[in-house]
Amino acid sequence: MEKPSYLLGYFTLFFTALYAVFKFTLLPGANVIMIIAGVFIAIYFPLLFLYQLQIRSKKQNMLVHKFGALMLSLIILTVVFRFNDWSLMGFKDDQAIRIFTLPSWIYIIPYTGVLVFIPWLIYTNYIENKKNLAIDITGGLGLAIIIISLIALDYHWLYRKLLFQVSNGIFILIYIPLQIRKYRQLNKELSRTFQILIIAYILVIFVYLVYWRSAITYLDVIESMQ
C-alpha cells in the first residue's frame, strides 16, 4: 500500500476549501466544485486509512480492510450525490421537474456493505487477538446502529431519532471510553488510526447534520420559492 501523495492531499484540501467558500458566499458553481471535492475525498481518505492500518500492523492490509476502504469511498460519494441531488432536470409548463433520478436503493448499497464489514472486521480481529472482543462488539454494535439510524432518517422510519440517540450513546459514552481506558492501562498513546476514526466520525456526523434538509441544489432552491 503506497502512502497517499502530498499532491493528492493538497488537491483534496484545496477543492474542499474552495467548495466551502463558494457555498457559504453563494457563488455560482458550488455544486460542480462539491462533486470534484467529493471525488478527491473519496480517494484520499480511504487510502489514508489503509496506509495508517498498514503502518500499525506492519504488514499488508487484509481483504477486510480493503473492503472497508471501498465502502468508505462509496459512502462519501453517496453523500456527495445525495446532497447534490444527482439527477437530470427539465422543465414542463415552466415548472422544474426531475427527468432522471438514480433509484433510492443505490444509496443503501454502501451502508449495507458497512453492515457486512463490521462483523467481518470483528471476526478477523478476534482470530488474530482473542482479547478485547467485548469492546470490539460494543463499538461494532454502536456503528451498525448509527448506519441503520442514518438510513432511517433518510426514509423517515419509525423510531429513527431514538435509534440515532442510542447508537451515538453506545459509541461515544461506552466504546470510546473503553478504548481510551485500554490504551491507558497499556501505557500506550492512542493509535493514529483510532484518532483518525474519531475525527472522521465527527466530520461525517457534523456534515450530515449541517446539510440535513437544507436547500443544496438549484432545483431545491426553485422548489422552495414556489
PyMOL commands that set and color helices and strands:
alter all, ss='L'
color gray80, all
select helices_A, chain A and resi 6-24+30-57+63-84+105-128+133-155+160-185+192-210+218-225
alter helices_A, ss='H'
color red, helices_A
select strands_A, chain A and resi 87-92+95-101
alter strands_A, ss='S'
color yellow, strands_A
deselect
rebuild
show_as cartoon
